[in-house]
Amino acid sequence: MSSSPKPRIAVHHGIWRELLTAISRKSLETHDDVERNWYFPSAVSEATHDEWTVRQILAHLGLFSGIRRLNDEIAAFHARQNIILTLEEITTFYDRRPDGVAFDAKGKQCFFLEFTRLLDSVTLSDEGDWAERKELEKNERYGMHLYSINYLSALSERPWNCSQANFSQANFTVGARGSLKKIQFQDRLRLLGMPDSKTRDKIRALTVALSDILFKIFNVSVVSSPQLALSSLPTELANFHTSAYQLFKKITGPFSGLVI
């Protein structure tokens, strides 16, 4: 049996697409010329999203001028940290894909976007520090990538200021049964162009509701018979005529998608 059943991945992607689409639509802060501050290339639609590689991000920032030169630059960057990479490791480095990315071209700001739900983590502590641990884990995963973009930007004398203040990472972490750090979650939304607190709270509530469905559907996915497994769901989800069930179908697809 796979450690990541198909329904779990499908629901994870479904929740992230809903959240990412909501962010891209509701990010309404503008510059003086009324052009929106933030651009979200990953937010294709509620049905699909596009995870850019670090190499694609570098190209968008004007920091990519050929694969051979990029290999040399990434090797030199790591050598400055006393790290020697093989060609395969260099390729792996710039092929990594954050869940999403957001750009403010005029403000020369950029964020890596990461979404994590409960079952990404094997253990949860009773002390409630699961969000902090996941935050550190996500930041560590992309820390060198952000640092390398800062290095390449300075090397190429590009206008992007990739300091920690201007090029960072926004992690959206949801724990057991939809729990999340409300202030932290809403602060990330504010940084991405949503000054209205009511708008931020609506997006938070949507994410909590979808994550609660995730928790239930993951339990369903370990049962070999999808039809029988539906009987273990609460009435509002098992009833074919409810909005919750329609959301369930939208994210997971037909019943056959529940089979591991």
MODELLER restraints for C-alpha pairs under 7 A, 6 or more apart:
rsr = mdl.restraints
at = mdl.atoms
rsr.add(forms.Gaussian(group=physical.xy_distance, feature=features.Distance(at['CA:5:A'], at['CA:260:A']), mean=5.42, stdev=0.5))
rsr.add(forms.Gaussian(group=physical.xy_distance, feature=features.Distance(at['CA:6:A'], at['CA:260:A']), mean=6.10, stdev=0.5))
rsr.add(forms.Gaussian(group=physical.xy_distance, feature=features.Distance(at['CA:7:A'], at['CA:218:A']), mean=6.93, stdev=0.5))
rsr.add(forms.Gaussian(group=physical.xy_distance, feature=features.Distance(at['CA:7:A'], at['CA:221:A']), mean=6.28, stdev=0.5))
rsr.add(forms.Gaussian(group=physical.xy_distance, feature=features.Distance(at['CA:7:A'], at['CA:252:A']), mean=6.32, stdev=0.5))
rsr.add(forms.Gaussian(group=physical.xy_distance, feature=features.Distance(at['CA:7:A'], at['CA:257:A']), mean=6.46, stdev=0.5))
rsr.add(forms.Gaussian(group=physical.xy_distance, feature=features.Distance(at['CA:7:A'], at['CA:258:A']), mean=5.50, stdev=0.5))
rsr.add(forms.Gaussian(group=physical.xy_distance, feature=features.Distance(at['CA:8:A'], at['CA:218:A']), mean=5.77, stdev=0.5))
rsr.add(forms.Gaussian(group=physical.xy_distance, feature=features.Distance(at['CA:10:A'], at['CA:251:A']), mean=6.61, stdev=0.5))
rsr.add(forms.Gaussian(group=physical.xy_distance, feature=features.Distance(at['CA:10:A'], at['CA:252:A']), mean=5.79, stdev=0.5))
rsr.add(forms.Gaussian(group=physical.xy_distance, feature=features.Distance(at['CA:11:A'], at['CA:214:A']), mean=6.19, stdev=0.5))
rsr.add(forms.Gaussian(group=physical.xy_distance, feature=features.Distance(at['CA:11:A'], at['CA:251:A']), mean=5.68, stdev=0.5))
rsr.add(forms.Gaussian(group=physical.xy_distance, feature=features.Distance(at['CA:11:A'], at['CA:252:A']), mean=6.05, stdev=0.5))
rsr.add(forms.Gaussian(group=physical.xy_distance, feature=features.Distance(at['CA:14:A'], at['CA:251:A']), mean=4.99, stdev=0.5))
rsr.add(forms.Gaussian(group=physical.xy_distance, feature=features.Distance(at['CA:15:A'], at['CA:210:A']), mean=6.16, stdev=0.5))
rsr.add(forms.Gaussian(group=physical.xy_distance, feature=features.Distance(at['CA:16:A'], at['CA:115:A']), mean=6.54, stdev=0.5))
rsr.add(forms.Gaussian(group=physical.xy_distance, feature=features.Distance(at['CA:17:A'], at['CA:46:A']), mean=5.32, stdev=0.5))
rsr.add(forms.Gaussian(group=physical.xy_distance, feature=features.Distance(at['CA:17:A'], at['CA:48:A']), mean=6.76, stdev=0.5))
rsr.add(forms.Gaussian(group=physical.xy_distance, feature=features.Distance(at['CA:17:A'], at['CA:49:A']), mean=6.37, stdev=0.5))
rsr.add(forms.Gaussian(group=physical.xy_distance, feature=features.Distance(at['CA:18:A'], at['CA:46:A']), mean=5.67, stdev=0.5))
rsr.add(forms.Gaussian(group=physical.xy_distance, feature=features.Distance(at['CA:19:A'], at['CA:207:A']), mean=6.58, stdev=0.5))
rsr.add(forms.Gaussian(group=physical.xy_distance, feature=features.Distance(at['CA:20:A'], at['CA:43:A']), mean=5.90, stdev=0.5))
rsr.add(forms.Gaussian(group=physical.xy_distance, feature=features.Distance(at['CA:21:A'], at['CA:43:A']), mean=5.61, stdev=0.5))
rsr.add(forms.Gaussian(group=physical.xy_distance, feature=features.Distance(at['CA:21:A'], at['CA:45:A']), mean=6.44, stdev=0.5))
rsr.add(forms.Gaussian(group=physical.xy_distance, feature=features.Distance(at['CA:21:A'], at['CA:46:A']), mean=6.17, stdev=0.5))
rsr.add(forms.Gaussian(group=physical.xy_distance, feature=features.Distance(at['CA:22:A'], at['CA:203:A']), mean=6.86, stdev=0.5))
rsr.add(forms.Gaussian(group=physical.xy_distance, feature=features.Distance(at['CA:24:A'], at['CA:40:A']), mean=6.07, stdev=0.5))
rsr.add(forms.Gaussian(group=physical.xy_distance, feature=features.Distance(at['CA:24:A'], at['CA:43:A']), mean=6.77, stdev=0.5))
rsr.add(forms.Gaussian(group=physical.xy_distance, feature=features.Distance(at['CA:26:A'], at['CA:194:A']), mean=6.62, stdev=0.5))
rsr.add(forms.Gaussian(group=physical.xy_distance, feature=features.Distance(at['CA:27:A'], at['CA:38:A']), mean=6.96, stdev=0.5))
rsr.add(forms.Gaussian(group=physical.xy_distance, feature=features.Distance(at['CA:27:A'], at['CA:192:A']), mean=6.37, stdev=0.5))
rsr.add(forms.Gaussian(group=physical.xy_distance, feature=features.Distance(at['CA:27:A'], at['CA:193:A']), mean=4.55, stdev=0.5))
rsr.add(forms.Gaussian(group=physical.xy_distance, feature=features.Distance(at['CA:27:A'], at['CA:194:A']), mean=5.09, stdev=0.5))
rsr.add(forms.Gaussian(group=physical.xy_distance, feature=features.Distance(at['CA:28:A'], at['CA:36:A']), mean=6.15, stdev=0.5))
rsr.add(forms.Gaussian(group=physical.xy_distance, feature=features.Distance(at['CA:28:A'], at['CA:193:A']), mean=5.88, stdev=0.5))
rsr.add(forms.Gaussian(group=physical.xy_distance, feature=features.Distance(at['CA:28:A'], at['CA:194:A']), mean=6.31, stdev=0.5))
rsr.add(forms.Gaussian(group=physical.xy_distance, feature=features.Distance(at['CA:29:A'], at['CA:36:A']), mean=5.81, stdev=0.5))
rsr.add(forms.Gaussian(group=physical.xy_distance, feature=features.Distance(at['CA:29:A'], at['CA:37:A']), mean=5.80, stdev=0.5))
rsr.add(forms.Gaussian(group=physical.xy_distance, feature=features.Distance(at['CA:29:A'], at['CA:193:A']), mean=4.85, stdev=0.5))
rsr.add(forms.Gaussian(group=physical.xy_distance, feature=features.Distance(at['CA:29:A'], at['CA:194:A']), mean=6.53, stdev=0.5))
rsr.add(forms.Gaussian(group=physical.xy_distance, feature=features.Distance(at['CA:30:A'], at['CA:36:A']), mean=4.13, stdev=0.5))
rsr.add(forms.Gaussian(group=physical.xy_distance, feature=features.Distance(at['CA:30:A'], at['CA:37:A']), mean=4.90, stdev=0.5))
rsr.add(forms.Gaussian(group=physical.xy_distance, feature=features.Distance(at['CA:31:A'], at['CA:37:A']), mean=5.94, stdev=0.5))
rsr.add(forms.Gaussian(group=physical.xy_distance, feature=features.Distance(at['CA:37:A'], at['CA:104:A']), mean=5.35, stdev=0.5))
rsr.add(forms.Gaussian(group=physical.xy_distance, feature=features.Distance(at['CA:37:A'], at['CA:193:A']), mean=6.91, stdev=0.5))
rsr.add(forms.Gaussian(group=physical.xy_distance, feature=features.Distance(at['CA:38:A'], at['CA:102:A']), mean=6.37, stdev=0.5))
rsr.add(forms.Gaussian(group=physical.xy_distance, feature=features.Distance(at['CA:38:A'], at['CA:103:A']), mean=5.49, stdev=0.5))
rsr.add(forms.Gaussian(group=physical.xy_distance, feature=features.Distance(at['CA:38:A'], at['CA:104:A']), mean=4.71, stdev=0.5))
rsr.add(forms.Gaussian(group=physical.xy_distance, feature=features.Distance(at['CA:38:A'], at['CA:192:A']), mean=6.87, stdev=0.5))
rsr.add(forms.Gaussian(group=physical.xy_distance, feature=features.Distance(at['CA:38:A'], at['CA:193:A']), mean=6.84, stdev=0.5))
rsr.add(forms.Gaussian(group=physical.xy_distance, feature=features.Distance(at['CA:39:A'], at['CA:102:A']), mean=5.57, stdev=0.5))
rsr.add(forms.Gaussian(group=physical.xy_distance, feature=features.Distance(at['CA:39:A'], at['CA:103:A']), mean=5.14, stdev=0.5))
rsr.add(forms.Gaussian(group=physical.xy_distance, feature=features.Distance(at['CA:39:A'], at['CA:104:A']), mean=6.34, stdev=0.5))
rsr.add(forms.Gaussian(group=physical.xy_distance, feature=features.Distance(at['CA:40:A'], at['CA:101:A']), mean=6.27, stdev=0.5))
rsr.add(forms.Gaussian(group=physical.xy_distance, feature=features.Distance(at['CA:40:A'], at['CA:102:A']), mean=4.69, stdev=0.5))
rsr.add(forms.Gaussian(group=physical.xy_distance, feature=features.Distance(at['CA:40:A'], at['CA:103:A']), mean=6.65, stdev=0.5))
rsr.add(forms.Gaussian(group=physical.xy_distance, feature=features.Distance(at['CA:41:A'], at['CA:101:A']), mean=6.90, stdev=0.5))
rsr.add(forms.Gaussian(group=physical.xy_distance, feature=features.Distance(at['CA:41:A'], at['CA:102:A']), mean=6.97, stdev=0.5))
rsr.add(forms.Gaussian(group=physical.xy_distance, feature=features.Distance(at['CA:42:A'], at['CA:49:A']), mean=5.41, stdev=0.5))
rsr.add(forms.Gaussian(group=physical.xy_distance, feature=features.Distance(at['CA:42:A'], at['CA:50:A']), mean=4.48, stdev=0.5))
rsr.add(forms.Gaussian(group=physical.xy_distance, feature=features.Distance(at['CA:42:A'], at['CA:51:A']), mean=5.79, stdev=0.5))
rsr.add(forms.Gaussian(group=physical.xy_distance, feature=features.Distance(at['CA:42:A'], at['CA:100:A']), mean=5.31, stdev=0.5))
rsr.add(forms.Gaussian(group=physical.xy_distance, feature=features.Distance(at['CA:42:A'], at['CA:101:A']), mean=6.29, stdev=0.5))
rsr.add(forms.Gaussian(group=physical.xy_distance, feature=features.Distance(at['CA:43:A'], at['CA:49:A']), mean=5.35, stdev=0.5))
rsr.add(forms.Gaussian(group=physical.xy_distance, feature=features.Distance(at['CA:43:A'], at['CA:50:A']), mean=6.76, stdev=0.5))
rsr.add(forms.Gaussian(group=physical.xy_distance, feature=features.Distance(at['CA:44:A'], at['CA:50:A']), mean=6.51, stdev=0.5))
rsr.add(forms.Gaussian(group=physical.xy_distance, feature=features.Distance(at['CA:51:A'], at['CA:97:A']), mean=5.86, stdev=0.5))
rsr.add(forms.Gaussian(group=physical.xy_distance, feature=features.Distance(at['CA:51:A'], at['CA:98:A']), mean=6.50, stdev=0.5))
rsr.add(forms.Gaussian(group=physical.xy_distance, feature=features.Distance(at['CA:51:A'], at['CA:99:A']), mean=5.66, stdev=0.5))
rsr.add(forms.Gaussian(group=physical.xy_distance, feature=features.Distance(at['CA:51:A'], at['CA:100:A']), mean=5.69, stdev=0.5))
rsr.add(forms.Gaussian(group=physical.xy_distance, feature=features.Distance(at['CA:52:A'], at['CA:97:A']), mean=5.68, stdev=0.5))
rsr.add(forms.Gaussian(group=physical.xy_distance, feature=features.Distance(at['CA:52:A'], at['CA:100:A']), mean=6.96, stdev=0.5))
rsr.add(forms.Gaussian(group=physical.xy_distance, feature=features.Distance(at['CA:53:A'], at['CA:94:A']), mean=6.62, stdev=0.5))
rsr.add(forms.Gaussian(group=physical.xy_distance, feature=features.Distance(at['CA:53:A'], at['CA:95:A']), mean=5.14, stdev=0.5))
rsr.add(forms.Gaussian(group=physical.xy_distance, feature=features.Distance(at['CA:53:A'], at['CA:96:A']), mean=5.44, stdev=0.5))
rsr.add(forms.Gaussian(group=physical.xy_distance, feature=features.Distance(at['CA:53:A'], at['CA:97:A']), mean=4.43, stdev=0.5))
rsr.add(forms.Gaussian(group=physical.xy_distance, feature=features.Distance(at['CA:54:A'], at['CA:94:A']), mean=4.87, stdev=0.5))
rsr.add(forms.Gaussian(group=physical.xy_distance, feature=features.Distance(at['CA:54:A'], at['CA:95:A']), mean=5.89, stdev=0.5))
rsr.add(forms.Gaussian(group=physical.xy_distance, feature=features.Distance(at['CA:54:A'], at['CA:96:A']), mean=5.94, stdev=0.5))
rsr.add(forms.Gaussian(group=physical.xy_distance, feature=features.Distance(at['CA:54:A'], at['CA:97:A']), mean=6.29, stdev=0.5))
rsr.add(forms.Gaussian(group=physical.xy_distance, feature=features.Distance(at['CA:55:A'], at['CA:94:A']), mean=5.22, stdev=0.5))
rsr.add(forms.Gaussian(group=physical.xy_distance, feature=features.Distance(at['CA:55:A'], at['CA:95:A']), mean=6.38, stdev=0.5))
rsr.add(forms.Gaussian(group=physical.xy_distance, feature=features.Distance(at['CA:58:A'], at['CA:64:A']), mean=5.55, stdev=0.5))
rsr.add(forms.Gaussian(group=physical.xy_distance, feature=features.Distance(at['CA:63:A'], at['CA:152:A']), mean=6.66, stdev=0.5))
rsr.add(forms.Gaussian(group=physical.xy_distance, feature=features.Distance(at['CA:63:A'], at['CA:153:A']), mean=6.65, stdev=0.5))
rsr.add(forms.Gaussian(group=physical.xy_distance, feature=features.Distance(at['CA:64:A'], at['CA:70:A']), mean=6.61, stdev=0.5))
rsr.add(forms.Gaussian(group=physical.xy_distance, feature=features.Distance(at['CA:71:A'], at['CA:90:A']), mean=6.51, stdev=0.5))
rsr.add(forms.Gaussian(group=physical.xy_distance, feature=features.Distance(at['CA:74:A'], at['CA:90:A']), mean=6.66, stdev=0.5))
rsr.add(forms.Gaussian(group=physical.xy_distance, feature=features.Distance(at['CA:75:A'], at['CA:85:A']), mean=6.38, stdev=0.5))
rsr.add(forms.Gaussian(group=physical.xy_distance, feature=features.Distance(at['CA:75:A'], at['CA:90:A']), mean=6.90, stdev=0.5))
rsr.add(forms.Gaussian(group=physical.xy_distance, feature=features.Distance(at['CA:77:A'], at['CA:148:A']), mean=6.70, stdev=0.5))
rsr.add(forms.Gaussian(group=physical.xy_distance, feature=features.Distance(at['CA:78:A'], at['CA:84:A']), mean=6.45, stdev=0.5))
rsr.add(forms.Gaussian(group=physical.xy_distance, feature=features.Distance(at['CA:98:A'], at['CA:112:A']), mean=6.29, stdev=0.5))
rsr.add(forms.Gaussian(group=physical.xy_distance, feature=features.Distance(at['CA:98:A'], at['CA:113:A']), mean=6.40, stdev=0.5))
rsr.add(forms.Gaussian(group=physical.xy_distance, feature=features.Distance(at['CA:98:A'], at['CA:114:A']), mean=6.23, stdev=0.5))
rsr.add(forms.Gaussian(group=physical.xy_distance, feature=features.Distance(at['CA:99:A'], at['CA:113:A']), mean=5.74, stdev=0.5))
rsr.add(forms.Gaussian(group=physical.xy_distance, feature=features.Distance(at['CA:99:A'], at['CA:114:A']), mean=5.04, stdev=0.5))
rsr.add(forms.Gaussian(group=physical.xy_distance, feature=features.Distance(at['CA:99:A'], at['CA:115:A']), mean=6.63, stdev=0.5))
rsr.add(forms.Gaussian(group=physical.xy_distance, feature=features.Distance(at['CA:100:A'], at['CA:112:A']), mean=6.05, stdev=0.5))
rsr.add(forms.Gaussian(group=physical.xy_distance, feature=features.Distance(at['CA:100:A'], at['CA:113:A']), mean=4.61, stdev=0.5))
rsr.add(forms.Gaussian(group=physical.xy_distance, feature=features.Distance(at['CA:100:A'], at['CA:114:A']), mean=6.46, stdev=0.5))
rsr.add(forms.Gaussian(group=physical.xy_distance, feature=features.Distance(at['CA:101:A'], at['CA:111:A']), mean=5.69, stdev=0.5))
rsr.add(forms.Gaussian(group=physical.xy_distance, feature=features.Distance(at['CA:101:A'], at['CA:112:A']), mean=4.63, stdev=0.5))
rsr.add(forms.Gaussian(group=physical.xy_distance, feature=features.Distance(at['CA:101:A'], at['CA:113:A']), mean=5.31, stdev=0.5))
rsr.add(forms.Gaussian(group=physical.xy_distance, feature=features.Distance(at['CA:102:A'], at['CA:110:A']), mean=5.57, stdev=0.5))
rsr.add(forms.Gaussian(group=physical.xy_distance, feature=features.Distance(at['CA:102:A'], at['CA:111:A']), mean=5.22, stdev=0.5))
rsr.add(forms.Gaussian(group=physical.xy_distance, feature=features.Distance(at['CA:102:A'], at['CA:112:A']), mean=6.66, stdev=0.5))
rsr.add(forms.Gaussian(group=physical.xy_distance, feature=features.Distance(at['CA:103:A'], at['CA:109:A']), mean=5.97, stdev=0.5))
rsr.add(forms.Gaussian(group=physical.xy_distance, feature=features.Distance(at['CA:103:A'], at['CA:110:A']), mean=4.50, stdev=0.5))
rsr.add(forms.Gaussian(group=physical.xy_distance, feature=features.Distance(at['CA:103:A'], at['CA:111:A']), mean=6.69, stdev=0.5))
rsr.add(forms.Gaussian(group=physical.xy_distance, feature=features.Distance(at['CA:104:A'], at['CA:110:A']), mean=6.10, stdev=0.5))
rsr.add(forms.Gaussian(group=physical.xy_distance, feature=features.Distance(at['CA:108:A'], at['CA:160:A']), mean=5.07, stdev=0.5))
rsr.add(forms.Gaussian(group=physical.xy_distance, feature=features.Distance(at['CA:108:A'], at['CA:161:A']), mean=6.33, stdev=0.5))
rsr.add(forms.Gaussian(group=physical.xy_distance, feature=features.Distance(at['CA:109:A'], at['CA:166:A']), mean=4.80, stdev=0.5))
rsr.add(forms.Gaussian(group=physical.xy_distance, feature=features.Distance(at['CA:109:A'], at['CA:167:A']), mean=5.57, stdev=0.5))
rsr.add(forms.Gaussian(group=physical.xy_distance, feature=features.Distance(at['CA:110:A'], at['CA:166:A']), mean=6.51, stdev=0.5))
rsr.add(forms.Gaussian(group=physical.xy_distance, feature=features.Distance(at['CA:110:A'], at['CA:167:A']), mean=4.83, stdev=0.5))
rsr.add(forms.Gaussian(group=physical.xy_distance, feature=features.Distance(at['CA:110:A'], at['CA:168:A']), mean=6.63, stdev=0.5))
rsr.add(forms.Gaussian(group=physical.xy_distance, feature=features.Distance(at['CA:111:A'], at['CA:167:A']), mean=5.71, stdev=0.5))
rsr.add(forms.Gaussian(group=physical.xy_distance, feature=features.Distance(at['CA:111:A'], at['CA:168:A']), mean=5.01, stdev=0.5))
rsr.add(forms.Gaussian(group=physical.xy_distance, feature=features.Distance(at['CA:111:A'], at['CA:169:A']), mean=4.90, stdev=0.5))
rsr.add(forms.Gaussian(group=physical.xy_distance, feature=features.Distance(at['CA:111:A'], at['CA:170:A']), mean=6.27, stdev=0.5))
rsr.add(forms.Gaussian(group=physical.xy_distance, feature=features.Distance(at['CA:112:A'], at['CA:168:A']), mean=6.45, stdev=0.5))
rsr.add(forms.Gaussian(group=physical.xy_distance, feature=features.Distance(at['CA:112:A'], at['CA:169:A']), mean=4.55, stdev=0.5))
rsr.add(forms.Gaussian(group=physical.xy_distance, feature=features.Distance(at['CA:112:A'], at['CA:170:A']), mean=6.10, stdev=0.5))
rsr.add(forms.Gaussian(group=physical.xy_distance, feature=features.Distance(at['CA:113:A'], at['CA:169:A']), mean=5.96, stdev=0.5))
rsr.add(forms.Gaussian(group=physical.xy_distance, feature=features.Distance(at['CA:113:A'], at['CA:170:A']), mean=4.99, stdev=0.5))
rsr.add(forms.Gaussian(group=physical.xy_distance, feature=features.Distance(at['CA:113:A'], at['CA:171:A']), mean=5.86, stdev=0.5))
rsr.add(forms.Gaussian(group=physical.xy_distance, feature=features.Distance(at['CA:114:A'], at['CA:170:A']), mean=6.39, stdev=0.5))
rsr.add(forms.Gaussian(group=physical.xy_distance, feature=features.Distance(at['CA:114:A'], at['CA:171:A']), mean=4.68, stdev=0.5))
rsr.add(forms.Gaussian(group=physical.xy_distance, feature=features.Distance(at['CA:114:A'], at['CA:172:A']), mean=6.03, stdev=0.5))
rsr.add(forms.Gaussian(group=physical.xy_distance, feature=features.Distance(at['CA:115:A'], at['CA:171:A']), mean=6.00, stdev=0.5))
rsr.add(forms.Gaussian(group=physical.xy_distance, feature=features.Distance(at['CA:115:A'], at['CA:172:A']), mean=4.79, stdev=0.5))
rsr.add(forms.Gaussian(group=physical.xy_distance, feature=features.Distance(at['CA:115:A'], at['CA:173:A']), mean=5.90, stdev=0.5))
rsr.add(forms.Gaussian(group=physical.xy_distance, feature=features.Distance(at['CA:116:A'], at['CA:172:A']), mean=6.30, stdev=0.5))
rsr.add(forms.Gaussian(group=physical.xy_distance, feature=features.Distance(at['CA:116:A'], at['CA:173:A']), mean=4.76, stdev=0.5))
rsr.add(forms.Gaussian(group=physical.xy_distance, feature=features.Distance(at['CA:116:A'], at['CA:174:A']), mean=6.18, stdev=0.5))
rsr.add(forms.Gaussian(group=physical.xy_distance, feature=features.Distance(at['CA:117:A'], at['CA:173:A']), mean=5.95, stdev=0.5))
rsr.add(forms.Gaussian(group=physical.xy_distance, feature=features.Distance(at['CA:117:A'], at['CA:174:A']), mean=4.76, stdev=0.5))
rsr.add(forms.Gaussian(group=physical.xy_distance, feature=features.Distance(at['CA:117:A'], at['CA:175:A']), mean=5.81, stdev=0.5))
rsr.add(forms.Gaussian(group=physical.xy_distance, feature=features.Distance(at['CA:118:A'], at['CA:174:A']), mean=6.11, stdev=0.5))
rsr.add(forms.Gaussian(group=physical.xy_distance, feature=features.Distance(at['CA:118:A'], at['CA:175:A']), mean=4.44, stdev=0.5))
rsr.add(forms.Gaussian(group=physical.xy_distance, feature=features.Distance(at['CA:118:A'], at['CA:176:A']), mean=5.34, stdev=0.5))
rsr.add(forms.Gaussian(group=physical.xy_distance, feature=features.Distance(at['CA:124:A'], at['CA:130:A']), mean=5.75, stdev=0.5))
rsr.add(forms.Gaussian(group=physical.xy_distance, feature=features.Distance(at['CA:131:A'], at['CA:173:A']), mean=6.49, stdev=0.5))
rsr.add(forms.Gaussian(group=physical.xy_distance, feature=features.Distance(at['CA:135:A'], at['CA:171:A']), mean=6.79, stdev=0.5))
rsr.add(forms.Gaussian(group=physical.xy_distance, feature=features.Distance(at['CA:146:A'], at['CA:168:A']), mean=6.97, stdev=0.5))
rsr.add(forms.Gaussian(group=physical.xy_distance, feature=features.Distance(at['CA:149:A'], at['CA:162:A']), mean=6.64, stdev=0.5))
rsr.add(forms.Gaussian(group=physical.xy_distance, feature=features.Distance(at['CA:150:A'], at['CA:162:A']), mean=4.52, stdev=0.5))
rsr.add(forms.Gaussian(group=physical.xy_distance, feature=features.Distance(at['CA:150:A'], at['CA:163:A']), mean=6.37, stdev=0.5))
rsr.add(forms.Gaussian(group=physical.xy_distance, feature=features.Distance(at['CA:153:A'], at['CA:160:A']), mean=6.36, stdev=0.5))
rsr.add(forms.Gaussian(group=physical.xy_distance, feature=features.Distance(at['CA:170:A'], at['CA:188:A']), mean=6.02, stdev=0.5))
rsr.add(forms.Gaussian(group=physical.xy_distance, feature=features.Distance(at['CA:172:A'], at['CA:185:A']), mean=6.24, stdev=0.5))
rsr.add(forms.Gaussian(group=physical.xy_distance, feature=features.Distance(at['CA:173:A'], at['CA:180:A']), mean=6.57, stdev=0.5))
rsr.add(forms.Gaussian(group=physical.xy_distance, feature=features.Distance(at['CA:174:A'], at['CA:180:A']), mean=4.91, stdev=0.5))
rsr.add(forms.Gaussian(group=physical.xy_distance, feature=features.Distance(at['CA:177:A'], at['CA:211:A']), mean=6.60, stdev=0.5))
rsr.add(forms.Gaussian(group=physical.xy_distance, feature=features.Distance(at['CA:177:A'], at['CA:212:A']), mean=4.90, stdev=0.5))
rsr.add(forms.Gaussian(group=physical.xy_distance, feature=features.Distance(at['CA:177:A'], at['CA:215:A']), mean=6.13, stdev=0.5))
rsr.add(forms.Gaussian(group=physical.xy_distance, feature=features.Distance(at['CA:178:A'], at['CA:208:A']), mean=4.52, stdev=0.5))
rsr.add(forms.Gaussian(group=physical.xy_distance, feature=features.Distance(at['CA:178:A'], at['CA:209:A']), mean=6.79, stdev=0.5))
rsr.add(forms.Gaussian(group=physical.xy_distance, feature=features.Distance(at['CA:178:A'], at['CA:211:A']), mean=4.95, stdev=0.5))
rsr.add(forms.Gaussian(group=physical.xy_distance, feature=features.Distance(at['CA:178:A'], at['CA:212:A']), mean=5.07, stdev=0.5))
rsr.add(forms.Gaussian(group=physical.xy_distance, feature=features.Distance(at['CA:179:A'], at['CA:208:A']), mean=6.84, stdev=0.5))
rsr.add(forms.Gaussian(group=physical.xy_distance, feature=features.Distance(at['CA:186:A'], at['CA:200:A']), mean=5.85, stdev=0.5))
rsr.add(forms.Gaussian(group=physical.xy_distance, feature=features.Distance(at['CA:189:A'], at['CA:200:A']), mean=6.42, stdev=0.5))
rsr.add(forms.Gaussian(group=physical.xy_distance, feature=features.Distance(at['CA:194:A'], at['CA:200:A']), mean=6.71, stdev=0.5))
rsr.add(forms.Gaussian(group=physical.xy_distance, feature=features.Distance(at['CA:216:A'], at['CA:233:A']), mean=6.90, stdev=0.5))
rsr.add(forms.Gaussian(group=physical.xy_distance, feature=features.Distance(at['CA:220:A'], at['CA:229:A']), mean=5.51, stdev=0.5))
rsr.add(forms.Gaussian(group=physical.xy_distance, feature=features.Distance(at['CA:221:A'], at['CA:258:A']), mean=5.57, stdev=0.5))
rsr.add(forms.Gaussian(group=physical.xy_distance, feature=features.Distance(at['CA:221:A'], at['CA:259:A']), mean=6.67, stdev=0.5))
rsr.add(forms.Gaussian(group=physical.xy_distance, feature=features.Distance(at['CA:221:A'], at['CA:260:A']), mean=6.70, stdev=0.5))
rsr.add(forms.Gaussian(group=physical.xy_distance, feature=features.Distance(at['CA:223:A'], at['CA:229:A']), mean=6.06, stdev=0.5))
rsr.add(forms.Gaussian(group=physical.xy_distance, feature=features.Distance(at['CA:224:A'], at['CA:259:A']), mean=6.40, stdev=0.5))
rsr.add(forms.Gaussian(group=physical.xy_distance, feature=features.Distance(at['CA:226:A'], at['CA:255:A']), mean=6.40, stdev=0.5))
rsr.add(forms.Gaussian(group=physical.xy_distance, feature=features.Distance(at['CA:226:A'], at['CA:258:A']), mean=6.17, stdev=0.5))
rsr.add(forms.Gaussian(group=physical.xy_distance, feature=features.Distance(at['CA:230:A'], at['CA:238:A']), mean=5.86, stdev=0.5))
rsr.add(forms.Gaussian(group=physical.xy_distance, feature=features.Distance(at['CA:231:A'], at['CA:238:A']), mean=6.81, stdev=0.5))
rsr.add(forms.Gaussian(group=physical.xy_distance, feature=features.Distance(at['CA:236:A'], at['CA:242:A']), mean=6.17, stdev=0.5))
rsr.add(forms.Gaussian(group=physical.xy_distance, feature=features.Distance(at['CA:236:A'], at['CA:244:A']), mean=6.23, stdev=0.5))
rsr.add(forms.Gaussian(group=physical.xy_distance, feature=features.Distance(at['CA:237:A'], at['CA:244:A']), mean=5.24, stdev=0.5))
rsr.add(forms.Gaussian(group=physical.xy_distance, feature=features.Distance(at['CA:237:A'], at['CA:245:A']), mean=4.62, stdev=0.5))
rsr.add(forms.Gaussian(group=physical.xy_distance, feature=features.Distance(at['CA:238:A'], at['CA:245:A']), mean=6.36, stdev=0.5))
rsr.add(forms.Gaussian(group=physical.xy_distance, feature=features.Distance(at['CA:239:A'], at['CA:245:A']), mean=6.47, stdev=0.5))
